[in-house]
Amino acid sequence: MKRLGLKVSIFITVTLLIFGSCKNESTNEEYVKKVQLKSETIAVGIYKPTGINTLNLNYIAETIKIDAGMVFVTLTDADLLKTKLENIDVLIIPGLDIDTEILALDDEIESILKNFIQTNGKSVIALSNGGKFIACSQQKSINLTDVKIKEKQLPTKGLITFNLTKNGESIFSELIGYDNLYSFYNGNSILEIEGDTINNKIIAQIQVEDISIPIIIQAKCGLGKILFISTQFETTPGMRWVIPRMIRWLQAKSINKYQTNIVRPDLYDSRWFITEQIEKEIDQLKLVLSNGSKNEVLDAIDKVSNYYPWFFAEDIRPYLIGRNDDLKLMAAEFLVNNEYTLALNDFDTAIKTERNKKNKALLREYKAALQQMIEQN
């Protein structure tokens, strides 16, 4: 992997239009109604099934914030039953904890999903194994497509290489010409097409020995579409914009060009896999980040660039609002370099409490750089 380092170009001349994003489930219904006020706005629902641990929900939300033409709301089973998804354009089903027992969908929820896709012509994006609810031949699924999800078929976990098909190149013109593209992959699911392939469109794939395995498939379902994505673009700096781009494509909206501060397909130059030894080294670095001395932590922050830095963002984030200036500024640089927009509120806190004028100015520049990664176009 190309060493990410802690270098970042700071650009602070930008005017941003702030779109509110609902993250409080108690205000979901009110917020979804407000979506109707602007017909050009794409309303995205993130489904959080009751009693099931969903993965990367916050990171998925942060990718939606990249596009100023989108708003999102988190929807539980109760929300689906109450709203019938009436004001939602695209529903995202996050990856699911594979250790959690997946129960069959409630009959009414199943009916709502079928009506949403097949009759109303809306779209669903199923991330990782989240498509188990709607894929074919899956136990307790509603079998809406010819796409099948197999779990734990590949031992690969880490940064993988993939390539676009001709279908994919028509969506991601920025990625044409790269020999290898990269995405993080947790190794617990692969996609297969069973039966009729006419209604399915492969957009991206990986090569395992002599076999091409799809990682993005679009399937038609009645009047609507289902998009299956088996890798974790939401946790891949430089490629997180793939998710809002796919949302626009599914909605047949204009394909906005996102800025080069987040469109960084050249951020990596080699694959990187997690082995048992690497896991031990990561755990050791996390321990140092939590309990080490100042110099030990500074050294650890520098070393994480040799691994997969996103793993360490939550461990480094607290130093942004800490008291040590060196750690604070290094944490700020790290978070910006890794597109960690979840930390924007932490930057506000750090700026407010900082007394050193020079450091305050630097923190404002870092925050401006991070702010430019959301609400684009």
C-alpha positions in Angstrom: 0.0 0.0 0.0 1.2 3.5 -0.7 2.2 5.1 2.5 -0.6 7.5 3.3 1.6 9.6 5.6 0.3 12.6 7.3 0.4 15.1 4.5 -2.6 17.0 3.3 -3.2 20.0 1.1 -5.4 22.5 2.9 -7.9 24.5 0.8 -10.1 27.0 2.8 -11.7 29.1 0.1 -15.1 27.4 -0.4 -18.7 28.2 0.1 -20.7 25.3 1.4 -24.5 24.9 1.3 -25.5 23.1 4.5 -28.2 20.4 4.2 -29.5 19.1 7.5 -29.2 15.4 8.1 -31.5 13.5 10.4 -29.7 11.1 12.8 -32.2 11.2 15.7 -34.7 8.4 15.2 -37.3 10.2 17.3 -37.6 12.8 14.5 -37.5 10.4 11.6 -41.2 10.8 10.5 -41.1 14.6 10.6 -37.8 14.6 8.7 -39.0 12.2 6.0 -42.0 14.4 5.3 -39.7 17.4 4.8 -38.0 15.6 1.9 -41.0 16.3 -0.2 -40.2 20.0 -0.1 -37.5 19.7 -2.8 -38.3 17.3 -5.6 -34.7 17.2 -6.8 -33.4 16.0 -3.5 -32.7 12.3 -3.2 -34.1 10.8 0.0 -32.1 7.9 1.3 -33.2 5.6 4.0 -30.7 3.4 6.0 -32.5 0.3 7.2 -31.7 -0.8 10.8 -33.6 -4.1 11.3 -34.8 -4.6 14.9 -32.6 -7.0 16.9 -29.8 -7.2 14.4 -26.4 -5.6 14.6 -25.8 -3.6 11.5 -22.3 -2.8 10.4 -20.8 0.6 9.5 -24.1 2.5 9.7 -22.4 5.8 10.7 -19.8 5.4 7.9 -22.6 4.8 5.4 -24.3 8.0 6.5 -21.1 9.9 6.1 -20.8 8.8 2.5 -24.3 10.1 1.8 -23.2 13.5 3.2 -20.7 13.8 0.4 -23.5 14.8 -2.0 -25.4 18.0 -1.2 -28.3 16.7 -3.2 -29.1 13.9 -0.8 -30.6 13.6 2.7 -30.8 10.5 4.8 -32.7 9.0 7.7 -32.2 5.9 9.7 -35.3 3.6 9.6 -36.2 0.8 12.1 -38.8 -1.8 11.5 -41.3 0.4 13.3 -40.4 3.3 11.0 -41.0 1.1 7.9 -44.4 0.0 9.2 -45.3 3.6 10.0 -44.1 5.4 6.9 -44.4 2.6 4.3 -41.2 4.1 2.8 -43.5 6.6 1.0 -41.0 9.4 0.9 -37.8 7.4 0.4 -36.1 7.1 -3.0 -33.3 4.7 -2.2 -33.2 2.2 0.7 -29.7 1.0 1.9 -29.4 -2.3 3.8 -26.1 -2.2 5.7 -24.0 -5.3 6.2 -25.2 -7.5 9.1 -23.3 -9.1 11.9 -22.8 -12.7 10.7 -22.9 -13.9 14.3 -26.5 -12.6 14.7 -29.4 -14.9 13.9 -31.2 -13.5 10.9 -35.0 -13.9 11.5 -37.5 -13.9 8.7 -38.9 -10.5 7.9 -42.3 -9.5 9.3 -45.0 -10.2 6.6 -46.0 -6.6 6.5 -42.4 -5.4 6.2 -41.9 -7.9 3.4 -44.9 -6.5 1.6 -43.6 -2.9 2.1 -40.3 -3.8 0.6 -41.8 -5.7 -2.4 -44.2 -2.8 -3.1 -41.3 -0.3 -2.7 -39.2 -2.0 -5.3 -41.5 -4.0 -7.7 -44.5 -1.7 -7.8 -43.2 1.8 -7.0 -40.0 1.4 -9.0 -37.7 2.4 -6.2 -34.2 1.1 -5.5 -32.4 -0.8 -2.8 -28.7 -1.0 -2.2 -27.6 -4.1 -0.2 -24.1 -3.8 1.3 -22.0 -6.9 2.1 -24.3 -9.6 3.4 -27.2 -7.2 3.9 -28.8 -8.5 0.8 -29.7 -11.8 2.6 -33.2 -10.4 3.2 -33.9 -10.1 -0.6 -31.4 -12.3 -2.5 -32.4 -15.6 -4.0 -32.0 -19.0 -2.4 -31.2 -17.4 1.0 -32.9 -18.9 4.1 -35.6 -16.5 5.3 -35.2 -14.2 2.4 -38.1 -12.9 0.1 -36.2 -14.1 -3.1 -36.6 -11.0 -5.2 -33.6 -11.5 -7.5 -31.4 -14.1 -9.2 -28.4 -12.9 -7.1 -27.2 -15.3 -4.4 -24.9 -14.3 -1.5 -22.4 -16.9 -0.2 -20.7 -16.3 3.1 -17.1 -17.0 4.1 -16.2 -18.4 0.7 -13.0 -16.4 0.4 -10.3 -16.2 3.0 -9.3 -12.7 1.8 -9.7 -9.8 4.2 -8.1 -6.5 3.6 -7.5 -4.1 0.7 -8.3 -5.9 -2.5 -8.0 -5.0 -6.2 -11.0 -4.9 -8.5 -11.8 -3.8 -12.0 -14.8 -2.3 -13.8 -16.8 -3.9 -16.5 -18.0 -1.8 -19.5 -21.1 -1.2 -17.5 -19.0 0.2 -14.6 -16.9 2.4 -16.8 -20.1 4.2 -18.0 -20.8 5.1 -14.4 -17.3 5.8 -13.1 -15.5 7.7 -15.8 -12.9 8.9 -13.3 -11.7 5.4 -12.8 -11.1 4.5 -16.4 -7.4 3.8 -17.2 -6.4 2.5 -13.8 -4.9 -1.0 -14.0 -6.0 -1.7 -10.4 -8.7 -0.2 -8.2 -8.9 -0.8 -4.5 -11.5 -1.3 -1.9 -11.6 -2.8 1.6 -13.2 -6.2 1.8 -14.1 -8.1 5.0 -14.0 -11.5 3.3 -17.4 -12.8 4.6 -19.5 -12.7 1.4 -19.3 -13.1 -2.3 -22.0 -12.6 -5.0 -23.2 -15.1 -7.6 -25.9 -14.9 -10.3 -28.1 -17.9 -10.5 -30.4 -18.7 -13.4 -31.4 -15.9 -15.8 -28.7 -13.3 -16.2 -30.7 -11.0 -18.5 -32.0 -8.9 -15.7 -28.6 -8.6 -14.0 -25.8 -6.2 -14.8 -22.3 -6.8 -13.4 -20.6 -3.4 -12.7 -17.3 -4.4 -11.0 -15.5 -7.7 -10.2 -12.4 -9.2 -8.6 -10.2 -11.9 -10.1 -9.6 -15.0 -7.9 -7.2 -17.3 -9.8 -8.9 -17.7 -13.1 -12.4 -16.9 -11.9 -14.1 -13.4 -12.1 -16.3 -12.8 -9.0 -18.7 -9.9 -9.1 -18.5 -7.3 -6.3 -21.2 -5.0 -7.7 -24.3 -6.3 -9.4 -27.4 -4.4 -10.4 -30.5 -6.5 -10.6 -33.9 -5.5 -12.1 -36.9 -6.3 -9.9 -40.3 -5.5 -11.2 -40.2 -1.7 -11.9 -37.3 -1.2 -9.5 -33.7 -2.1 -9.0 -31.5 -3.8 -6.4 -27.8 -3.1 -6.2 -25.6 -5.6 -4.4 -22.1 -4.4 -3.2 -20.0 -6.9 -1.4 -17.0 -4.7 -0.5 -16.8 -1.8 2.0 -16.4 1.4 0.0 -17.8 3.2 3.1 -14.5 2.5 4.9 -12.2 3.0 2.0 -10.7 6.5 1.9 -10.5 7.8 -1.7 -13.4 5.5 -2.8 -16.2 6.4 -0.3 -17.8 8.6 -3.0 -18.7 5.4 -4.9 -21.8 5.0 -2.8 -23.4 8.4 -3.5 -22.5 8.0 -7.1 -24.3 4.7 -7.3 -27.3 6.3 -5.6 -27.4 9.0 -8.3 -27.1 6.4 -11.0 -29.9 4.3 -9.6 -32.1 7.4 -9.6 -31.1 8.3 -13.2 -30.0 11.7 -11.8 -27.2 13.7 -13.3 -23.8 12.2 -12.5 -22.1 14.9 -10.4 -18.3 15.0 -10.4 -17.0 15.0 -6.9 -13.8 16.8 -6.0 -10.4 15.4 -6.0 -10.1 15.7 -2.3 -12.3 12.5 -2.0 -11.9 11.0 -5.5 -8.5 9.4 -5.0 -8.2 6.1 -6.9 -4.4 6.4 -6.8 -4.2 6.5 -3.0 -3.1 2.9 -2.9 -0.7 1.0 -5.1 -0.8 -2.6 -3.7 -3.1 -5.0 -2.0 -2.9 -5.5 1.7 -4.3 -8.5 3.6 -4.9 -9.2 7.2 -3.1 -12.2 8.6 -3.0 -13.5 12.2 0.3 -11.7 12.7 -1.0 -8.5 11.3 -4.0 -8.7 13.6 -1.6 -9.0 16.6 0.4 -6.0 15.4 -2.8 -3.9 15.0 -3.9 -4.9 18.5 -0.6 -3.9 19.9 -0.7 -0.5 18.1 -4.2 0.1 19.4 -3.0 -0.6 22.9 -0.2 1.9 22.6 -2.6 4.5 21.2 -4.8 4.0 24.2 -2.2 3.9 27.0 1.1 5.0 25.6 3.2 8.0 26.5 3.2 11.1 24.2 6.2 9.9 22.2 4.9 6.4 22.0 1.6 7.6 20.7 3.2 9.9 18.1 5.4 7.0 16.9 2.3 4.7 16.8 0.3 7.3 14.7 3.2 7.3 12.3 3.3 3.5 12.1 -0.4 3.0 11.4 0.2 4.2 7.8 2.0 0.9 7.2 -1.3 -0.9 7.9 -4.8 0.2 7.1 -5.2 3.7 8.8 -9.0 3.6 8.9 -8.8 0.9 11.5 -7.2 3.4 13.9 -9.3 6.5 13.3 -11.5 6.0 16.5 -8.3 5.4 18.5 -6.7 8.6 17.3 -9.8 10.8 17.3 -9.8 11.5 21.1 -6.4 13.2 20.8 -8.0 16.0 18.7 -9.7 17.3 21.8 -6.9 16.4 24.2 -4.5 18.8 25.8 -1.2 17.9 24.1 -0.6 20.2 21.1 1.6 17.8 19.2 -0.9 15.0 19.5 -3.8 17.3 18.7 -2.3 18.6 15.5 -1.1 15.1 14.4 -4.6 13.7 15.1 -6.1 16.6 13.0 -3.9 15.8 10.1 -4.5 12.1 10.3 -8.3 12.5 10.4 -8.4 14.9 7.4 -6.0 12.7 5.4 -8.4 9.7 6.0 -11.6 11.6 5.2 -12.9 11.0 8.7 -15.8 13.4 8.5 -17.4 11.9 11.6 -14.9 14.1 13.6 -16.2 17.4 12.3 -17.9 18.2 15.6 -14.7 17.3 17.4 -12.9 20.0 15.4 -15.4 22.5 16.6 -14.7 21.5 20.2 -10.9 21.6 19.6 -11.1 25.1 18.0 -13.3 26.4 20.8 -11.0 25.3 23.6 -7.7 26.0 21.9 -5.9 29.1 23.3 -2.8 29.1 21.2 -3.6 31.4 18.2 -1.3 29.6 15.8 -2.8 26.2 16.7 -6.3 27.5 16.5 -5.7 28.8 13.0 -4.2 25.4 12.0 -7.2 23.6 13.4 -9.5 25.9 11.4 -7.7 25.0 8.2 -7.9 21.3 8.9 -11.6 21.6 9.7 -12.1 23.6 6.4 -10.4 20.8 4.5 -12.6 18.1 6.1 -15.7 20.2 5.6 -15.0 20.4 1.9 -15.4 16.6 1.8 -19.1 16.8 2.4 -22.1 18.6 0.7 -20.4 18.8 -2.6 -22.1 20.0 -5.8 
